[in-house]
Amino acid sequence: METITTPSLDGVCAEMQRHGMKLPAPKVRIHIADAQAKMEQALRFFLKAEAREPVWLPEYDEVCQWLQDNRGRGLFLYGNCGRGKTLLGRYVLPALLLQHYQKVVTVYEAQEMNMKLDEVLLRHIVSIDDIGTEGLCNTYGNKRMAFAEVMDAAEKQGKLVIATTNLGVREIRAQYGDRVLERIVATTRRILFEGESLRY
């Protein structure tokens, strides 16, 4: 009797790839040692231009945990205004990923994401600032919900998304629906920023 050998999963995956079949997209992994010291240094550097001294917030500890091991997930910074979310998303995190991982983070404002949606979807690592301020994207008469498409790409194509917003969970659900909220939960580490604004 002839024995049938079962190919290994590695072999099956290679065969699937050869046939153009879908496979899970590899995730962007980040492991920055001594993340707190490096983040403090970056905060000091970028705030120096504004003649401001850095204030270390409890939320920043969680951002450092993400930098030490992101587990292949993006980062979703949400909550109160004036707590440094934009500073982190636009400057500090892109600088650290470039410095320590040679990873380019393309930064967009939410309204800019609407105007350049197809460009955004081509990028593998994006940071989008101020989610919730954009309206519907209108491309040649087709109405598209840009952030929903970005989060869909994060889940299906392994893209790394860093996003900031002043919206709370209820407002995110009201604006984008349960499906987008589920994708945020599935693809990012969520950090709530609470407390007084540092701008006063």
C-alpha positions in Angstrom: 0.0 0.0 0.0 1.4 3.4 -1.0 1.8 6.0 1.8 0.5 9.5 1.1 2.8 12.1 2.7 1.2 15.4 3.8 3.3 18.5 2.9 4.3 20.7 5.7 2.5 24.0 6.3 5.6 25.8 5.1 5.3 23.9 1.9 1.6 24.5 1.6 2.0 28.3 2.2 4.8 28.4 -0.5 2.4 26.6 -2.9 -0.5 29.0 -1.9 1.8 32.0 -2.7 2.8 30.4 -6.0 -0.9 30.2 -7.0 -1.6 33.8 -5.9 -3.7 32.7 -2.9 -4.1 35.1 0.0 -1.9 34.6 3.1 -1.8 36.7 6.3 0.3 39.8 5.8 3.4 40.0 8.0 3.1 42.5 10.8 5.5 45.4 11.5 7.4 44.5 14.7 8.9 47.1 17.0 11.3 46.4 19.9 13.1 49.5 21.1 15.2 48.9 24.2 15.3 51.6 26.9 12.3 53.2 25.2 11.5 55.7 28.1 15.0 57.3 27.9 14.8 57.5 24.1 11.3 58.9 24.2 12.2 61.5 26.8 15.2 62.6 24.6 12.9 62.9 21.6 10.3 64.9 23.5 13.0 67.3 24.8 14.4 67.7 21.3 11.0 68.5 19.6 9.7 70.8 22.5 13.0 72.7 22.5 12.0 74.4 19.2 8.9 75.8 21.0 11.0 76.8 24.1 8.9 74.3 26.2 10.1 71.8 28.8 8.7 68.3 28.5 6.3 67.0 31.1 6.2 63.3 31.5 2.5 62.0 31.6 1.3 58.6 32.9 0.0 57.9 29.4 3.6 58.1 28.1 4.5 55.0 30.1 2.0 53.0 28.0 3.4 54.5 24.8 6.9 53.3 25.9 5.5 49.8 26.5 4.3 49.8 22.9 7.7 50.9 21.7 9.4 48.1 23.7 7.1 45.5 22.1 4.2 46.5 19.8 3.2 42.9 19.2 2.7 43.8 15.5 -0.1 46.3 16.4 -0.5 50.0 15.6 -1.2 52.7 18.2 -4.4 54.6 18.8 -4.1 57.7 21.1 -7.5 59.1 22.1 -9.0 61.5 24.6 -8.5 64.9 26.0 -7.0 67.8 24.1 -3.6 69.3 24.9 -2.0 66.1 26.3 0.7 65.6 23.6 -1.0 63.1 21.3 -0.2 65.2 18.2 3.4 65.7 19.3 3.8 62.0 19.6 2.0 61.0 16.4 3.5 63.6 14.1 7.1 63.9 15.4 8.3 61.7 18.3 7.2 58.3 17.2 8.1 58.8 13.5 11.6 60.0 14.6 12.1 57.0 16.9 11.0 54.5 14.3 13.3 56.1 11.7 16.2 56.4 14.1 16.0 52.8 15.6 14.3 50.8 12.8 14.9 52.7 9.6 11.1 52.6 9.2 9.6 55.6 7.4 6.3 56.8 9.0 4.3 58.9 6.5 2.3 61.5 8.5 -1.1 62.9 7.4 -3.7 65.2 9.0 -7.1 63.6 8.9 -8.4 66.1 6.3 -5.3 65.5 4.2 -6.0 61.7 4.4 -9.3 62.4 2.7 -7.7 64.3 -0.2 -4.9 61.7 -0.6 -6.6 58.5 0.3 -5.2 56.4 -2.5 -1.7 57.6 -1.7 -2.3 56.8 2.1 -3.4 53.3 1.2 -0.1 52.7 -0.6 1.9 53.4 2.5 2.8 50.6 4.9 3.2 52.7 8.0 1.1 55.8 8.5 0.4 58.2 11.3 -2.9 60.1 11.0 -3.5 63.1 13.2 -6.9 64.3 14.5 -9.2 61.5 13.3 -12.8 62.7 13.4 -12.3 66.1 11.9 -12.5 64.8 8.3 -15.7 64.4 6.4 -16.6 61.9 3.7 -14.0 61.5 1.0 -15.4 62.4 -2.4 -13.3 60.8 -5.3 -14.7 61.5 -8.7 -18.3 61.5 -7.3 -17.7 58.3 -5.2 -18.3 58.9 -1.5 -15.7 57.0 0.6 -15.1 56.8 4.3 -11.3 57.2 4.3 -10.5 56.2 7.9 -12.6 53.0 7.5 -10.6 52.1 4.4 -7.3 52.7 6.2 -8.3 50.5 9.2 -9.6 47.8 6.8 -6.1 47.9 5.1 -4.4 47.6 8.5 -6.4 44.5 9.3 -6.1 42.8 5.9 -2.7 43.9 4.7 -0.7 44.2 8.0 -0.3 47.9 7.7 0.8 49.7 10.9 -1.4 52.7 11.8 -0.7 55.3 14.4 -3.8 57.5 14.9 -4.7 60.4 17.3 -8.1 61.8 18.1 -9.9 63.9 20.7 -13.0 61.6 20.3 -14.1 59.2 23.0 -15.2 55.6 22.3 -18.9 56.6 22.1 -18.1 59.3 19.6 -15.9 57.0 17.5 -18.7 54.5 17.4 -21.2 57.2 16.4 -19.0 58.6 13.6 -17.5 55.4 12.2 -19.7 52.5 13.4 -19.0 49.3 15.2 -17.1 47.7 12.3 -14.4 50.4 12.3 -14.3 50.4 16.1 -13.7 46.6 16.0 -10.8 47.1 13.6 -9.3 49.7 15.8 -9.5 47.2 18.7 -8.1 44.3 16.6 -5.1 46.2 15.0 -3.9 48.8 17.6 -3.0 49.3 21.2 -5.4 51.9 22.5 -4.2 54.5 25.0 -6.7 56.9 26.7 -5.3 60.4 27.4 -7.1 62.0 30.4 -6.5 65.1 32.5 -5.8 68.8 32.2 -4.4 70.3 28.9 -0.7 71.1 29.0 -1.3 74.1 26.8 -2.5 76.3 29.7 
